[in-house]
């Protein structure tokens, strides 16, 4: 065994003994709580649910980001809100949500592959939407009330009310039962 490997083994054993991994996880949890508190103080009622980590980022001008207090985000979420992002009531999402609200100019650019022009296109997510893990939503998309988007989907166009969509690019696969949905909404059966 080389001396370098022995040193590494000793350092790993020492770090295990002092439970450095547990301490780091506690610090990450605490930092996530501080980031949520900072957003709350800025008027953004963000609820963060850690699911396998504590990272999330809301990038861009926070004045262009709206989220209902009943909604939440999970670990590894990235929301770029420069073009505007609005999230309605009771959004449920898996980890790894990515939302973009700006795009680059490639149609008549002054440089290639695109120029420095940012094209802002707001994203609007309706009430009672369920987004699976690792969903990506592209600029200018509206996701209607009660829609479900399957995990790993890339949403490049609007998803209608009550639709169940999935794939890359996401397409409508079927629709929820609108009568059942509206009855549950009337009875206020919200999770």
N, C-alpha and C positions, 0 to 999 in steps of 0.2 A: 504494500500500500504506500502510495507516495505521501510525502510530508504535506503537500497541499491538500490532498483528500482528507488526511487526518485532521488538519486544522479546520476544514469545512465541517467535518463530522463533530468535532468538539464544539464549534460555534453553534451548529444546529442543536446539539444536545443541551447546551446552555440556554438557548432561546426557548426550547421546549420546556426546560425546567422553570423558567420565569413566565411561561405562558404568554409569550409575546404575541402569538396569533390571536388569543382572546382579548388582549389589551388593544390590539390594532382594530379588531372588530368593534369594540366598545367606543373607541375614538371615532371610527367611521359613522357609527350610529349617532353619536353625539353631534358630529359635524352636519349630518343630514338634518337633524332636529333644528340646529341653528339656522341652516339655509331655509328651512320651511318657515321658521319664526321670522326671518328677515323678509321673506315674501309676504307673509301675513301682515307684517307692519307696513308694507308697501301697498296694502289693500288687495292683495291676491290671496283668497281663502284656499290655499293649496292644502290638500290632504295627500300625504305620501305614505304608501304602504310598501315597506321593504319586502322584496321577494327575491332572495338570493343575492343581496347586495344593497348598497346605500347610495349609489350614484344616480343622479338625475341632473338635467340642465334645462333651464328656460333661457334661451339666448335671444337677444334683440331687445327692443324697447318694451319694457313691461307694461306700458300704457296701452299696447296693442294686444295684450293677452288677457282673456277673460275665461274664468272657470267657475262654475257653480260650486258652492260649498259642499254639495252632496256628492260631487264627483271626486275621483282620486286618480293619481298616477302611481306607477310602480317603478321598481329598480330599472336602471339603464334606459330611462326615458330621455329623449332629446326633443325639445320643441323649439323650433326657430320661428319666432313670432313677428319678424319685421314687417310682414305683409298683413298681419292680423290673424289671430287665432281665437275662436270663440268655442267653448265647450259647455254644453247644456247640463241639465240635471241628470244625476245618477249614471254618469259614464263609468263603466267598468272596463278595465283594460288589463291585459297581461303585461309582463315585463317586456322591455325592449321597444316600446312605442317610439316611433320617429315621425315628426310632423315638420314639413317644410312649407313656408308661406312666401318664399321668394324663389325666383329662378334666374338664370343667366340669359343674356341676349345672344342668341346664335343665328337668328334669322337674317339680320342685316348688321352684323357686328363690324366694329372697326378693328378687330383683332381676332385671331383664331386660337383656340376653338370657339371662344366667345369673348365678348368685351366686358368692361367693368360696369355696364348698366345692370342694375338689379330690377327685375320685373316683379312687383309685389302683387300677389294674388291671395286674398284671404281664404282661410280654411274655417268651415263652420261645421261643428259636430252637434247634432240635435240631442234631445233628451232621450234617456234610456237606451243609449247605444252600448253595445258590447263589442270590444275590439280584442281579438286574441293576442297571444304573445308575438312579438317581433313584427307588428304591422307597421308599414310605412305609408304615410299619407302625403301625397304630392300637392304642390301649390294649386289653389283655386278650387279645391274639392269641397263639396257639401255632402255630409252623411246625414240622411234623414232620421227622424225619430224612430226609435225601436229597431234600427238596423243592427245586424250582426255581421262582423267581418272576421273571417277565419284567420287563424295564426299564420304568420309568414306572408300575408298578402301585401301587395303593393297597389294602393288605391290611386289610380290616375284619373278617374272620372267620378262624377257624382254617383252616390248610392242612394236609391229612393227609400222612402219611408217603408218600414217593415221588411226590407229586403235582407236576405242572407247572401252574402257575397264572399268570394274567395279567389285566390290565385294570383298570378303575376303575369299580366296585369289582372287585378280583381275584376270579376264579372258577377252579375247576379245569377245565383244558382237556383233560388226559390224565394218564396215569401212566407213570413210568419202568418199565423191566423190573426187577421186584423180585429175580428170580433172579440176573440179571447184577450188580445192585447189591450183593447179599449176597455173591456170589462175590468181587467186587473188594474188598469190605470184609474178607472172610476172608483174602485174599491181602495185605492192608494196602497196597493200591495207592492211596495218598493223595497228593494234590497240594496 
